[in-house]
Every structure is written in C-alpha cells, then in structure tokens.
C-alpha cells in the first residue's frame, strides 16, 4: 500500500518556516521545508488539513497557528460536517484545521490525528485514473471528490475539483506557476496531471 512519508514546502525563509510549523502544529516530521523562490501567483492548487479529535483541539491549533504568524481565511465555526477553520501560513500554504466531532469527546489535548494533502484537480476523473494506475487504492469517491486509502500513511491524500477547493478555502481559484510543494512517498518519482511533483522518500 502506498505511503506518503512527508510533504516538502518550498519557502523563502527555511528558519522562519521551520519555527512556524514547530510552534503552530509540531509537525517537524510530516512537513519539511526547502529554500526556493519558484515563481508562483494566486492559488497554488492544494490545501493541507490537520484533522484533530475535538473542537477544543482545533481551537488550540488554530490559535497557535495565528499566534505564530498565520493569516485567518475562515474563522473557526461549526458546520454540517463538524468544526474547524482555515488559515494561511506565512509561506503561503493553506491549512484546514478541523474535526468531525461537534462536541468534546475527552480531556483537551494537542493531538493531530491525520495530516491530509488535498489536491485541486482540473479533471478529477483523469487524476483519479492516473493515481490508480500507479497503485493507489480509492477509499471513497463521489462527485468531484476522491479519498485514497493509504492505510497508516503519515500523510493522507485526496482530490477535489480545483475551483471547488478554492471556494472551500475562500480564495480565488486563479493561480499560475509552481505549486511549491513536493510529495515524498514510496510510489516512485513522477509528475501528476496537475503538475504536482512526487519523489522517493529519503
């Protein structure tokens, strides 16, 4: 079964980015950073999610991300699917901090259950086919959304229609240039139909 070990974000200041991810989320293992300044404008075509156990946990990580320098895109709020909010890290990555639980399920704790990379695909069907041909297994698929079954992988993967993903993040869908992200896994090295680069995990 395919496993994503970590994602690497291209940033202009690695020291600042490493401090942000350590202070905001404690994600020094699943989020790596590298120095670069590839041209990129507007929406980069993906979001990252920190999936947590309960609302108080979401609030804790949301507040620490903002305190560490993130910009609020969507304040924390309850919805049909649970509770959460969106922030944009200083490096430009958009983070959804969320839980499917609407009520507290235990004592407050800072724990991230899953990190999920959600790719905004222009053609979800074509991207789904591409990944399946490379050995990934579909867990759920409906409409413009696909969730892959990566078992106990440190990072999960999903596909969503690009415009819909931008709308959910409350940003304009237009964007060009580099995604400024690289996916490190055991699936091999390739570039997907939307230009996302995969490399062998080191």
C-alpha positions as CSV (number, residue, x, y, z in Angstrom):
1,X,0.0,0.0,0.0
2,X,1.3,3.4,-0.9
3,X,2.5,5.6,1.9
4,X,3.3,9.4,1.9
5,X,6.0,10.0,4.4
6,X,6.1,13.8,4.2
7,X,5.5,16.8,2.0
8,X,8.1,19.4,1.4
9,X,7.2,23.0,1.1
10,X,9.3,25.4,-0.9
11,X,9.8,28.6,1.2
12,X,11.8,31.7,1.0
13,X,13.0,31.5,4.7
14,X,13.6,28.0,5.9
15,X,14.4,29.1,9.5
16,X,11.2,31.0,9.9
17,X,9.1,28.3,8.2
18,X,10.6,25.5,10.4
19,X,9.8,27.7,13.5
20,X,6.2,28.3,12.3
21,X,5.5,24.6,11.8
22,X,7.1,23.6,15.1
23,X,5.2,26.3,17.1
24,X,1.9,26.1,15.3
25,X,1.5,22.4,14.8
26,X,4.5,20.5,16.0
27,X,4.8,19.0,12.5
28,X,8.5,18.7,12.0
29,X,8.2,15.1,10.8
30,X,5.4,15.2,8.2
31,X,6.1,18.8,6.9
32,X,9.6,19.5,5.6
33,X,10.8,22.8,4.1
34,X,13.4,23.7,1.5
35,X,14.7,27.0,0.3
36,X,13.5,28.3,-3.0
37,X,11.7,31.1,-4.8
38,X,10.0,29.4,-7.8
39,X,7.6,31.8,-9.5
40,X,4.1,31.3,-8.1
41,X,1.0,33.5,-8.0
42,X,-2.5,33.1,-6.6
43,X,-4.0,29.8,-5.5
44,X,-1.4,27.0,-5.6
45,X,-3.9,24.3,-6.2
46,X,-3.9,22.4,-2.9
47,X,-4.7,22.6,0.8
48,X,-3.3,20.8,3.8
49,X,-5.6,19.6,6.6
50,X,-4.8,19.0,10.3
51,X,-7.5,16.6,11.4
52,X,-7.9,16.7,15.2
53,X,-10.1,14.8,17.8
54,X,-12.4,17.6,19.1
55,X,-13.3,21.3,18.9
56,X,-11.0,22.3,21.8
57,X,-8.1,20.8,20.0
58,X,-9.0,22.6,16.8
59,X,-9.2,25.8,18.7
60,X,-5.8,25.2,20.3
61,X,-4.0,24.6,17.0
62,X,-5.9,27.4,15.2
63,X,-4.9,29.9,17.9
64,X,-1.2,28.7,18.0
65,X,-1.1,29.0,14.1
66,X,-2.4,32.6,14.3
67,X,0.0,33.4,17.1
68,X,2.9,32.0,15.1
69,X,2.0,34.3,12.1
70,X,-0.7,32.6,10.1
71,X,-3.5,34.7,8.4
72,X,-7.1,33.7,9.1
73,X,-9.0,32.8,6.0
74,X,-12.1,31.3,7.7
75,X,-12.7,31.7,11.4
76,X,-13.5,28.6,13.5
77,X,-17.1,27.7,13.2
78,X,-19.5,24.7,13.4
79,X,-20.8,23.2,10.2
80,X,-22.7,20.2,8.9
81,X,-19.5,18.2,8.9
82,X,-18.1,19.2,12.2
83,X,-16.0,22.2,13.5
84,X,-13.0,24.0,12.1
85,X,-11.4,26.9,10.3
86,X,-8.8,27.8,7.7
87,X,-5.5,29.7,8.0
88,X,-2.7,30.6,5.5
89,X,0.8,30.0,6.8
90,X,3.4,32.7,6.2
91,X,4.9,30.6,3.4
92,X,1.6,30.6,1.6
93,X,0.3,27.1,2.3
94,X,-3.4,26.9,3.2
95,X,-4.3,24.8,6.3
96,X,-7.7,23.5,7.2
97,X,-7.8,22.7,11.0
98,X,-10.8,20.6,11.6
99,X,-12.6,17.9,13.5
100,X,-15.7,15.8,12.5
101,X,-16.8,16.0,16.2
102,X,-19.1,18.8,17.2
103,X,-18.8,18.1,20.9
104,X,-15.9,17.5,23.3
105,X,-15.0,13.8,23.4
106,X,-12.4,13.9,26.2
107,X,-9.9,16.0,28.1
108,X,-8.3,18.8,26.0
109,X,-5.1,17.7,24.3
110,X,-2.9,18.8,21.5
111,X,-3.0,15.9,19.1
112,X,-3.2,15.8,15.3
113,X,-4.8,12.6,14.2
114,X,-4.1,13.0,10.5
115,X,-2.5,15.3,8.0
116,X,-4.2,15.3,4.6
117,X,-3.0,16.7,1.3
118,X,-6.0,17.7,-0.8
119,X,-5.0,18.4,-4.4
120,X,-7.2,20.7,-6.6
121,X,-7.6,18.8,-9.9
122,X,-8.8,20.3,-13.1
123,X,-10.1,16.9,-14.2
124,X,-10.8,14.8,-11.1
125,X,-11.6,11.7,-13.2
126,X,-8.4,11.9,-15.1
127,X,-6.3,12.5,-12.0
128,X,-8.0,9.7,-10.2
129,X,-7.3,7.3,-13.1
130,X,-3.6,8.5,-13.1
131,X,-3.2,7.7,-9.4
132,X,-5.0,4.3,-9.6
133,X,-2.7,3.3,-12.4
134,X,0.2,4.0,-10.1
135,X,-1.1,1.6,-7.5
136,X,-3.1,3.9,-5.2
137,X,-6.4,2.5,-3.9
138,X,-9.6,4.6,-3.8
139,X,-11.3,4.6,-0.4
140,X,-14.2,6.9,-1.3
141,X,-15.2,8.6,-4.5
142,X,-18.3,10.8,-5.1
143,X,-18.9,13.7,-7.4
144,X,-15.8,15.9,-7.6
145,X,-14.1,14.3,-4.5
146,X,-11.8,11.3,-4.2
147,X,-10.2,10.0,-1.0
148,X,-7.4,7.4,-1.3
149,X,-6.8,4.6,1.1
150,X,-3.2,4.9,2.3
151,X,-3.6,2.9,5.4
152,X,-1.4,4.2,8.3
153,X,0.5,6.6,6.0
154,X,1.8,9.7,7.9
155,X,0.0,11.9,5.3
156,X,-3.3,11.2,3.6
157,X,-4.3,12.1,0.0
158,X,-7.4,13.3,-1.6
159,X,-8.6,15.0,-4.9
160,X,-11.1,17.8,-5.2
161,X,-12.2,19.9,-8.1
162,X,-9.8,22.9,-8.2
163,X,-12.5,25.6,-8.3
164,X,-14.4,23.8,-5.5
165,X,-11.3,23.5,-3.4
166,X,-10.5,27.2,-3.8
167,X,-14.1,28.1,-2.9
168,X,-13.9,26.0,0.2
169,X,-10.7,27.8,1.2
170,X,-12.4,31.2,0.4
171,X,-9.7,32.2,-2.1
172,X,-9.9,33.0,-5.8
173,X,-9.2,29.8,-8.0
174,X,-6.9,31.6,-10.4
175,X,-3.2,30.8,-10.0
176,X,-0.1,30.1,-12.0
177,X,3.5,29.0,-11.7
178,X,4.9,26.5,-9.2
179,X,2.7,24.7,-6.6
180,X,5.8,25.0,-4.4
181,X,5.2,21.6,-2.8
182,X,6.7,18.1,-3.3
183,X,5.2,14.8,-2.2
184,X,7.7,12.2,-0.8
185,X,6.4,8.7,-0.9
186,X,7.2,5.1,-1.8
187,X,5.2,5.4,-5.1
188,X,8.2,6.5,-7.2
189,X,9.1,9.7,-8.9
190,X,6.6,11.3,-11.3
191,X,4.5,14.4,-12.0
192,X,0.8,14.1,-11.9
193,X,-1.7,15.7,-14.5
194,X,-1.9,18.9,-12.5
195,X,1.8,19.4,-12.2
196,X,2.4,18.1,-8.6
197,X,5.8,16.5,-8.2
198,X,6.3,13.2,-6.4
199,X,9.7,12.0,-5.3
200,X,11.1,8.9,-3.5
201,X,11.1,9.5,0.3
202,X,14.6,9.7,1.7
